[in-house]
Amino acid sequence: MRTSFCRAAALLMVATGIPVATLHAQLPEGLKVTGTTPQSVTLAWKAADNASSYQVYRDGQLYRNVHAADTTLVVSGLQSFDIYCFTVKATYGNSETVTQSNPVYVATPETQEQRDQRMAWWREARFGMFIHWGPYSALAGHYSGPTLLQPQENQPWIQPGGVMKDYYSCFRPEWIAADGTIRTNPLTGKTYERGGYAEWIMFDAQIPREEYLRRTRSDFHAEKYDAKEWVRMAKEAGMKYIVITSKHHDGIALFPTHGDGHSIQADTDIRRDVLRELVDEARKAGLKIGFYYSQALDWNDLGGMDYVPQNETPDHRAPYDAQAVYNQKVIRHVQTIIRDYGVDILWWDMGAHSKPEFRYQVMKAIKQIPGTQRLIFNDRMEDHMTGDFKTPEQSIPDTPSTGDGTDWETCMTLNDNWGYAAHDFRWKTTHDLIQKLIDITSKGGNFLLNIGPKADGTFPQESIDRLAEVGKWMAVNGEAIYATQPSPFSPQLDWGRATRKTVNGKEVLYLHVFAQHWPKDGKLVVPRLPSASFGKAYLLSDTKQKALPMTTTGEAVVLRVPAKAVDPVSTTIVVEVK
Ligand code: FHN
């Protein structure tokens, strides 16, 4: 084969004057990972026609020369819980031609025990506070001023000459009825469709960069910001961790960037390190802390990925060189976040807007920082390698009542926006929030509930009230939320939810009876569990733990409960399980 190829090549060269390798050289295609262990990765690729050998590259360095007959390789001696990039080059005899496969990115796993240890606090926490705060909070969901948008039919708020008059995020005030329902749009006969979130205002109203920065400087002062108070409210609500936007899509970081991109310290009169204060207070209070970081989008940086109206490039996308510079900035930011603030969680966002190479570069840089083996990441790097938990947004997924065995966290707004919007009064009720927390917990998830502070650093009163009310419920019922396992009942209970855990070596079941389903006859019918029998049952709120009478029928256990719901939202009944 080799001989005839070379002879044919020589003839071809004579005939055409074109070096044959360029005609016959083939990419080593189909490079893939066929197995991993904590210390090794097995690679396989398709043979490239006429290749005389292969060179396997690991993270850009030649790792091994491989004979042409081999198309698999076990790469050993790797670090566990790290990430790697592999490429395979094919060489062709004495020709200088070399072809290179597409890269593959792969993570070496940690052991299950290591993962369980790393995730332990997060799984026990169940309830956390999300905070969206930044210069957009100063616009509060409303904008009048210059815009890059052109006037459009049925959008009278965009005026000729690049002027925006009264843009509102999400729902315009006149679209919402007094009871919070959305009115019907007479033009379509359907309810008005929501627009973008308040924190998206720079993008949605297409505010020119210089104007956004001007408004940031003039209106975002954080003058009443009190990290201790934020932490107190989170803690009293029963939350065990806080995740705050260290840089949202507008690209203005809340941490000092020291000339390496926009920050509130550089772009406003704020001289405090607001994140340092929050981290310190959270630590003092025993709360964990995570930083949200929007890694791909950055509307105030020419290198921010995807379509950015403010870019003057023909397609409004960042030129490749600008992206490359931006990538390095992101890496430095993330290194700062990890080294200087010692965060517990990195909460990425909108990673699908980035390229695989960028994702690898960022994660590789993180893995090289000592001590990062303890960090927890959400799944929005979108590299399908390093995400520790799924992040359903604004919804509770249709998970089986007994959970799906994965780690997940629902993040949700308290009203319609993540960032502060002064006109948004559609607040969820405390009743709804508590029952959502129970529902999520019963299916093995966490609840990350959002607060959108104002530009002065205070929480909206409606948020403060809800946090306090949830906190009252958690003070009595938190035991049935924290560190619990998903419900053992399938199908779903029709009167509420269940959680369970081991307390002092004993198996305990918590029945969460929703007030709206409280049994009118005082008989709570609980399905029997095949592998367990029920011992004593009592109300969690009853300090005397008085036993509730219980009878067992064929399929169910019937508990005699008070005639009226004990708690106006959800009453917890403890059942000792044998
Ligand atoms: O675009 C953002 C949005 O502003 C907000 O930050 C949420 C929170 O999960 N994440 C993005 C949308 O998925």
Boltz pocket constraint, residues with backbone or C-beta under 6 A from the ligand:
constraints:
  - pocket:
      binder: B
      contacts: [[A, 197], [A, 199], [A, 200], [A, 349], [A, 350], [A, 393], [A, 411], [A, 418]]
      max_distance: 6.0
